[in-house]
Structures are given as C-alpha cells and as structure tokens.
Amino acid sequence: MVLGRVAAVDTYNPVTGEKLFTSGELIDESKLDKIRVAGLDAVKVRSPLTCESKQGICALCYGRDLAIGDLVSIGEAVGVIAAQSVGEPGTQLTMRTFHVGGTAMRGVEVSNLIALMDATVKLVNSNVVTDKYGNQIVMSRSCEVVLLDAAGNEKMRHSVPYGAKLYATEGQSVSMMEKIAEWDPYTIPIITEKTGTIKYVDLIYGVSINEVLDESTGISNRVVVDWKMHLQGANLRPRLVLLDDNGAVVTLSSDLEASYFVPIGAVLNVQDGQRVHAGDVITRIPRGSIKTRDITGGLPRVIELFEARKPKEHAIVSDVDGYVEFGKDYYRSKRRIFIRPVDKSLPVVEYLVPKGKHTIVNEGDFVHKGDLLMDGDPDQHDILRVLGTEALANYMISEIQQVYRLQGVKIDNKHIEVILRQMLQKVEITEPGDTMYLIGEHVSREEVMKLNRKLAEAGKKEVSYVPILQGITKASLDTNSFISAASFQETTKVLTEAAFAGKEDPLYGLKENVIVGRLIPAGTGFIMNKIKKLAMLDQSDYATYYNSELRGIMGDLGSSIIEEFQTPAPDGSISGSVVDY
C-alpha cells in the first residue's frame, strides 16, 4: 500500500525513463495511476519505522492524514489514532461474532498455484526430480515461481512447497488461469530423491510403530507412535534408510546418506524391503486440522504479537545460510540439528529440537538465513535478530492484518508501524565504545544515536548496539516519562525508582501534561509549546518569532490572523502581535 505515503526516492518509468514523481512527494490517486500504467510492483516510500525525528514522527514519514486526505498536520496525535484504529475493530467484531451465534469462518487451504496473467515462468532454487509417472516433483524447501511480463519485469513471486508437482518449466510461457503447481495441503510428505530399497531402522511393531485403523475410511495405516513410552525405546532413532542394489546406503546429491527420520504421528507409505522410485512419497505427516479463525480466536493472537510474547511451541529459525545435518545422538532427550554454513570460515551452528517434533527439513537440505527448521510460529525476537527490522515489520503487519481481514476490517499499515516504532524504541549495547555504558544494557535508541553523533564529532569510538523488541506494556513502563509510566501500572515501583534515580520528567507526551494540568503538546497546544521555548527572550523578538512560526505552520490562515490583529486602530496604533491576544 503506497497510497498516502511519501516517496523516499525519485521514481521513473522502467520502459520510457520518464520521471513519475520526485523524492518527498505525497503519492495520491493520480500518482497511483501513473504507477499502475508504468507497471511498477514496488515503490520505495518513507515509513514511521525508519523516521529519524528526535521526538515523534515527521509529517513526511507518516504521510497522509486519513481523516482529511492531505499531508498530516504538524502536532497531530498519530499515536493515539494508531492505538484506536487497532483497538476499536477488536471490540466491535467480538460483539458481532457473538450476536451472529458464534459463526466461524473456516479458512480454505490453498492447494495449487494458478497464473493470474499471461507471463513467462522463471524458477528460483528449483531442485526437481522426475517420478515414475513423469511428474516434476519439487525437492527444494525454498523453491519460488516468478512470473515475468513481456518486458521481463517481475510481476508476481510465489513460494512452492516441498513435494509439490510442478507443471511449468524454466522459460515456459503460461496463459492466464493456467495451473503452474499443485500440492496436498493436508499432509507434509517425505520424498525419496533417488531409486532404491527401503529398510526400516528402529521401527519396531508395538514399540515405535502401530497399525491404526482410520474410522472414516476403514483403511489401516502404519503410524509412528511415541517410542519413549516403552522401556526398549529409550535409545531408538526411528528412520527409513534407502539402500542401493548392493545393500549399501544410497548417497544423495548433497554427499549425505539417504536416511529419513520419522516423527511421532507420521504415516508410513512403504513396507520394509519395498522398492521405491525417485519422487515417491515414503512417509506423510498429517498437518493439524484447519483451525477455525474468527476475531474472537484472533484477538489473543493480536495481543500475543503486540506483547511480543514467545509462542508456546515456537519454530526454530536458521541463523545462517548452510546445509542441514542431523546429530547422531540426543542431548537431554532433544535431537541435535547442525547447520554447516556455506562460508567455511563461520562455525557450525547447533540447534536442539524436542524429541518427536517434526522438522520440516531433511538431512542435506540447503536452508537460507531466516528459514524455519520445524513447524510452528516463529518467535518475533528471532526474526528481528536474524533478519532485521524490515522483516519483523512485514511479519507483524501480515499476521495482524490476517486476523482483521477475515472479518473484512481494513486497517492502514501505518498504524501498525507507529505502534511497532514504540516497541522498538530501546536498543541493547553490544560494544560500549568510549562511554560509561555496560555490555547488555538497554538504552533508548534516540539517546544512543545522539551520543554517537557527539562521539563522531570528537573522533572517539562510537557505541555499537542491536535493536530489541519490547511488548507494548513493557514499552509503556520503559518510557522516558515516569509520570506517564506511574499512571499506567506499578505506580509505587515506578515512583520509588524515579525518586532513587533522581529522574526529571521532560513532559514531552500527552499523559504527563494532562496529569500536571498543562496544555497537551498536540494540535493547537503543539504550536504554543513550540514558541514557549523563546518565552524568556525579549518580547519583540518573541512576537516576531511567533508570527513567523504561525505563518509556517498555518500558512495563509496564519497570515490572515496576524493581519487581523495588526490592523491599525482608529487612533493609528497597532495592537502589536498575536501574542497579545
């Protein structure tokens, strides 16, 4: 969504080279039409998240005020608007669901990829094998299908899951509504890369596998059960091994042995000693039943995201690009997974996965930095640490919007970005440089940036830091204003700490000004606060400055106010300035 944002760079038509708009221009409906005509998929815009304003957010990084349809006014309380925009639909929709009688919206699982336009197919990371029926099976965990237009510009990019059938090849032209790929949305397959004979290892009937009858179909399946419940199963590592004609373990293209570990709940598709062809599904892991999502179920998810809580069973995120290796032993009943980085100078990274948890990678798979190694929701702190602020913002926006979108509620992304900016206001010191900070100390980002500017001017060593994510409750208590924090939660603790530390409250925010009975620094109060900085100056200088500020902020209206109050009286005297008013 670029409508109502301000362009960060000059933007040109990629075909004609014509300048569409310059940096700093507000993108309105007419400019949006230009973007569509030029066929641009992305435009670089300013964001509240990246704004470097010392206090608040600058008008250009915020963009359009959605109430008036023009650039936001100086002094607008955009934080309050953001909080209300996210909070209000939650209460309204909870009630609506209740009155309807708990009608839930069942999500439809996507099971194929269809071209939405005439395009040329480009495949990224497409490691494929051909099965016995001649189908192309995707073996990569990071395969993407890119659709290019006639000029070669990227129009769409889609991820294709492991095990999908691919109906298009590199460079092939596809028509609109043509099927490009298809997969089973209800199971996660484990597929052989080469032809050979299956051998069961540590798969013992009654200990690690059982015959289970599916009541709905009447079909009996071999299902992997929790082998730790049996005395004989303490040291088992159930897996399927692929043997060649000589009885030796097959070596895969990644130079690793073809050994497939099976988690609890997996359904085996092959018998011990069965011959299999490359591309055959040897095991399938049923996905959790489709969750019924409505806003009542979604509100706890929104709270979880805004409070930056770790999901109960969060997925492990890869820290580096590299190849997956499974450890030969267990550590405290957890399976070891190693990622061997592509860059040989980097050390091997070790992860511990709880026993029986399904890993969505196999031995020898190549994973990218930020890829998930097991099922579940990723931890937001991991996304920030591994992929950075922009990736975290994209994840938060998509997850929060998904909850509201199910009920047809539209929330502008900039509101979520404003809240996220407050959640990212603190940083952790990694290298104190020539300062008194300690490693691991949490400090305000603005404070560190201000200090670094002074250190750079003095030619001293600057402070190194990494961003940290705080939940909205923690961020509210960690604010610079102890009056605001005390009015929110833990009043005694906050005031006691402030007294011990000898804190001063700069009275920058709305709450602290309301509490002490001052004019709030928003709206018309913002202009008053701005000029009061010169209240100690000579009255004539103060009046001149006030009038120039009023003209700058209020434009023609400010000029007319000044003229009105500077109109000569009948006796020929001038009433001075607006200050007198």
N, C-alpha and C positions, 0 to 999 in steps of 0.2 A: 504493500500500500504506500504509494508515493504522493497521493493527492493530499494537499495541505501541508506538505513538508517543504523544506528549503534545500535547493540543490547545493551539494558540497563542492562540486567541480563543474567546469564548463562542459556541456553535453552536446555532442554532434551526431548528425545522421550518419550511420556507418557506411551508407551507399554513396550519398551525394557529398558528404563532408560539410553540409550546412550546419551552422550553429543553431541549436534548438533553444537553448537558454544558457545564461551565464551563472557562474557560482554566486550564491547569495540570493537568487531569485526564488520567489514563492511559486510552487508548482500548483497552478489552478486547473480548472477544467479544460481551458484552451490549450495549455501546455501538455495536459494528459493526452489530448487528441493528437498532438504532434508526436508524442512518444509512441502511440499506437500505430500511426501512419509510418513512422520510421522503423517499426518492428523491433524496438528495444525491449529486452526482457528484464533488464535491471538498470537502475539509475542510482548513483551514489548520492545519498541525502544526509543531512545533519540529523543528529539524534540527541535526546536528553541524556542518554547514557554516556556519550563521548564529550559532552559540553564541559569546557574548562573554566566556566564562570566561577569566581571565588565564592559567591553567595547565590543560591537559587540557580535558575536556568536562564540562559539568554533567550530573547524572543526568537532569534533565527534558528536555534537548535530545537525549540518547541514547535515552531511553525504556526499553522492556522488555529485561531480560536474557533472551536467548533460551534460556539454559540452565535457568533457574528459573521463567520465565513471570511474573515480577514486575518492578517497577521496579529498574533496575540498582543494585547496591550501590556505596557510596562506596569508591573505591580499586580498582575493577575495571580490569584492564589491557585496555581495549577495543581499543587499537591493535594489540596482539599478536593478539587474537581476530580482528580485521578482516583482518589480513595472512594468517593461517592459513586463514580462511574462503575467501579468494580464491585462495590458492596451492594448497591441498590438492586441490581437484577437478581442477586442471590436470594434476597428475602422475598422478592416478588415471585420468583419462579418456584421457590419451595412451596409457597401457598398455592400456586396454580396447580402444581402436580398433585397436591393433597386434595384439592376440590374435584379434580378430574377422577379421582378414585385410585390413585397410585398407578396410572397407566405408564408403563415403562417403554422407552424407545430401545428396541433391540438393534444393536449395531450389525450391519451386514458385512461379513468378512469378504474382502477383495480376494479374488482367486485368479485374476488374469490381468494382462496389460493390453490395452487397445489403443491404437494410434488415433488421436483426436484431429489429425490433419494429414494431408499428403506430405510425406517427408522422406528423407534418406536416413537410414539407420547407421549409427556408429556405436560400437560396443566397447565398453571400458572394463578392464580386468575380467575378460570373458574366458575363463578356463572351462572348456566344454568337452564332454565325451559323447560318443555315439552309442546308444543302447542297441539291443538285438532287433528292435523294431525300426531302427533308422532315425529315432528321435535324437535331437541335440539336447543333452542334459547339462545344466549349469552346475559346475563343481566349485565355483568361487563363492566366497562369502561376501564379496564386495563388488559383484557384477552390477554394472549400470548400463541402461539403454539410453542413448542420447539421440534425439530427433533433430535433424538439421533441415533448414529450408533450402530453397533453390540457390540462395546466395551463400550457403554454407554456414549461416548463423545458427547457433544453438537455440532451439525454441522450447524444448522440454527435456527433462532428465528424470529418469525413474530408476529406482533400485529394483533388482530382480533377485528374489531369494534363492538360496542354495536348494538344488533339487528341482528347479523349475524346468519345464520343456520350453525350448527357445525355437520359435518358428521363423525368425528372421536372421539373416547373416550380415556380416560387415559390409557396408556399402549398398545394401539392398534398398530399393525404393518400395515404400509401403503406401497404401491408399488409406483414406480416412475410414475409420471404424474397422480396420483390419487388425486381427489378433496377432500380437507380437510374441507373447509368452503366456504360459498357464502353469498353475501350481495348485497343490492341495492345501487349503487354508486351515484344515483341522488337524494336520499332523506335521511333525518335523521329521524328514527322512534322514537315514544314514545310507549313503550310496557307495558302491564299490567303484574305484577308479580303473581297476584292471580285471581281467578274467582270471578265474582260479577256483579253488575248492575251499569251502568254509569249514573251519574247525572251531568247535566250542572250547573255550578255556575258562575254567572256574564257573561254568554254567551247569550246575548240578540240580537235577529234579528234586523238589522238596526242600531245597536249601536256598538257591538263588533264582530258580525259575519254577513256575507252576502252570498247569493248564487251567485257564479261566474261561468259563462259558459266558458269552455275551448274550444276555437275556433278550435284547431287542432283535438280534439277528439269528440267534441259535447257533452261531459259529464259535468253535473252541479256539482260543488263541494261547500261544506260549508267551507268558508275561514275566518280566523280571521282577522279583519281589525283594523285600529288604532282607539281604543275607546276613546282616549284623544281628538279627534276632536269634540266629542259630549258633550253637557252640562251635560247629565246624566252619562257620562262615566268617570268623573273626579276621582272617588274613586273606580272604578271597578278593580277587580283582576281576570280576566277570567281564569278558570281552570276546569278540569274534575275530579270528585271525584268518587271513587269506593265504592259502598255500598254492605253489605252482605244481607242475606235473611231477617234479622230483621230490615233492614233500617239503621243500624249503619255503620259508616265509617270503611272500612277494615284496619286492622293494618298489615304492611309489616314486613318482617323478621328483618328489622333494628329498629323495635318498633316505627316507624313513620307512620302517616296516609297516605293512598293511595290517595294523592292529586297531580294532574299533571297540572302544569301551562303551558299555551299555548302562544307562542309569536306571534307577528304580522306576517301574511303570512302563518301560519300553516294551513294545510288542515285536517279537522276533518273526521275521518273514521267511526264514530259511532253516533247514534242518542241518544237523551235524553231518558233514561229509557231502553236502549238496554242491553241485557245480553251478557257479554263477558267472554271468557275463558283465563286462564293464557297463556301468549305468544302471544296474539292477538295484532296487531298494532292498536292503538286507534287514533293516530294522526301522520301525517308525515309532516316534514318541508322540502320543496324543497331546495336543495343546489343551490348556484349561478351557472349560466351557465358556462360550461367549458371554461376557459379563453384560448384564442389562444395566445401561447407564442412563440415569436422568440427573437432574440438577441436585436432587437430594443425595444421591450417591456421589455426585461430583463435587459438592461443597467441601466435604472433608479432603478431597484431593487438592482443591484450590488452597485450603488452609495449610495443608502439608507443604505445598510449593512455596507459599508466602512465608511460612515459618521456617523454611529451609531445613525441614526435618529429614533424617535419613529414612528411606523406605525400609519396611521391616525386612524384606528379603531383596536387598538391592543387588543389582548386577555389578560384576567387576568390569572395570574399563581398562583397556590396554594403554600403558603409558608410552609405548614406543612402536614404531613400525618393525615388524620382525616375524619370525616363524615360530609356530606353536610346538612345544614338546611336552609330553606328559611325564611326570616323575615316576620312577619305578617303585616308590614307597609312599606311605602315608605319614603325615605329621599331625598328631593328635586327632586322628580319625578324619583328617581333611586331605583331599587329594592335591598334590603339588602340580602346578602348571607353570612352565617356564616359557618366556618369550625371548628368543635369541635375536637381538637386534640386527638389522641389515648392516649398520655401521659397526664393524668388528671392534672398534675402539671402545664402544659402550659395554658396560657389564650386562650379564644376563639378568632379566627381571623375573622374580618369583612371585606367584600368587597362590593362595590357598583356597580351594573350593570345597564346601561342605560335602561330605560323603553322600552319594546318591543324587546330588543336584545335577541337572542336565546342563552340560556345557554345549554351547552352540558352535563350538569349533572342534575340529579333529586334528590329530597329530599331523604336523607338516603343513597345516594351513598357513597362508600368509595373512596377517592382520595389520590393519592400519592403526595409527595412533588415534585413540578415542573409540575404537570398535568394542562392542560388548563381547565378553567371553562366555557369559552364561545368561539364562533367562532372567527377566525382571526389569524393573525400572532403574535407570542409572541414578546414582547419588549426584545431586546438583553440585556439591563441593568438588567431586571428582571431575565433572565436566569443566568447571572453572579452572581447576588446577592443571588439567591435561590440555584442554582445547582453548581456554581463554574466555574473555568477557563476551565476545560476539556470539560464540557458540552457545554459551549459557543463556544469553538473551533470546536467541532463536528457539532454544528448547523450552524455556519458560513461557514465551509467547504462544508457541504452538500447543503446549499442554493446557494452559489456562483457557485459550480460545476454544479448544476442543470441547471443554466442559460446557461452556456457554453456547457454542454453536449448535449443539444437539437440541437446544431449546429455541433456536432461532434468534438469539440475542447477539447483537453486534456491538462490540467494544473496540474502540480505536486502539491500535497497538501502542500509541504514545503514552496512554495512561499506565499501561503495564511497565513501560520503560521508565517513567517517572518514579514509580514505586521501587523498581529494581535499582535505580540510581541510589536511593536511600539505603537499600540493603547492601550496596557495595561501597558505602562511604568510608569504611575502615580498611587499612592495609596491615600486613604483618611484616615486620622488619626482618630481612634476611642478612643484611650487612650494614652495620650502623655507620660506617664511614667515619668522618671527623665530627661525630656528635656524641651526646650522652645516652642515646637510645641503647636498649638491650636487644639481642637477637631474640625473635619470637614475640616482641612487644607489639601490641595492637594500637595503632595510632590513626588519627584522622588523615585521609588522603590529602585534603587541602593543606593541612599543616605540614606534611612531609614535602609536598610539591613547593610550597612557599620557602621552606628551609633549604631545599635543593637549589632553588634559584639563587639564594644568598651564598651558599657554598660554592656554586659555579662561578659567581662573580668574584669571590675571594680566592679562587683557584684551589679550593680544598676538595677532599674526597667526598663524593655525594653518597646519600643513603640509598641502598638497594632494598626493594620491597616487592611483595606479591599481593594481589588483591585477595580479600577474604569475603565470604558471603555470610551475612547475618540475617536471622529471621526478623520480621517486622517488629515483633515485641522487643527483641534484644536491641535492634537498631534504635527503637524509640527510647530505651533506657540508657543507651550509649551516646545520646546526643550531647552537644556542647552545652545545652541549657539544662542546669539542674532543676530549675523551677518547672520546666516542661516535663522532665522525667519524673519529678516528685508528684506531679498532678496525675500521672498515668498509673504507676504501680510502685510498690515497695517504697512508699513515701519516707518512712523512718530511715531506712537504709540509705536511700539516695541523699537525704538531707544531712545525715551523720557523716557520710563520706565527703560531701561537699564542704562541710564545716572543717573536718580534719585537714582536707587538702587546701583550704583557703581559696576555694573557687570563686570566680566572678562570673556573673551571667551577662553576656553581651546584649541580651534582649533582641535577638535577630528574628525570632519566629513569631507566630501568631499567638500561641497559647500563653507564653510567658508575658506578653504585653497585655493580654486580656486579664490575666491574674493580677498584675500590678496596677491595672487601671489606666494604661497608656493607650494611645491611638495605635491600632494594629498597622504593621508595615505592609499593607496590601491595599489595592485600589487607590482612593484619594489619599489615604494615610501614607502610602509609599512616597508620594511627592513631598508631603510635609517632612517625613523623616530624612529625605534626601537633602533638603535645604537647611534642616536644623543643624547640620554639620557646621554651617557658617554662622550660626546664631551668635557666636561670640565676636564676629567681625564688626567693623563699623557699619552702622545702619544703612548708609548709602550704598556701600559695596554689597551688603546683604540683599538689598532691594534689587540692584542691577542683576546679581546672580540669579535671584528668584525669578525675575521676569524672563531672563534668557532660558532658564530651565523649563519654565512654564510653556514658553514658545516651542522648545524642543520636544517636550513630552506631549503637549496637547495640540500642537500645530496651529491651524487657523483659529480654532476656538480659544486657545491661549492668547493669541494676539488680540482677538476681539475683547476678551476680558480685560487685558491690560489697557487697551484704548478706552474702554468704558470707564475704568477707574482713574484714567489720567486725563479725562476731558476737563478743560478749564471751567472753573466755577464762574458765576455771574461777576464776582469781584476780580476775576482774572487769575486766581490762584489755582494750582494743580494739586490734587489730593495726594500726590506722592506715588505710591505703588500699591500693588495688591496686598502687600504685607499689612498695610494699614487696615485693610478690610478684615 
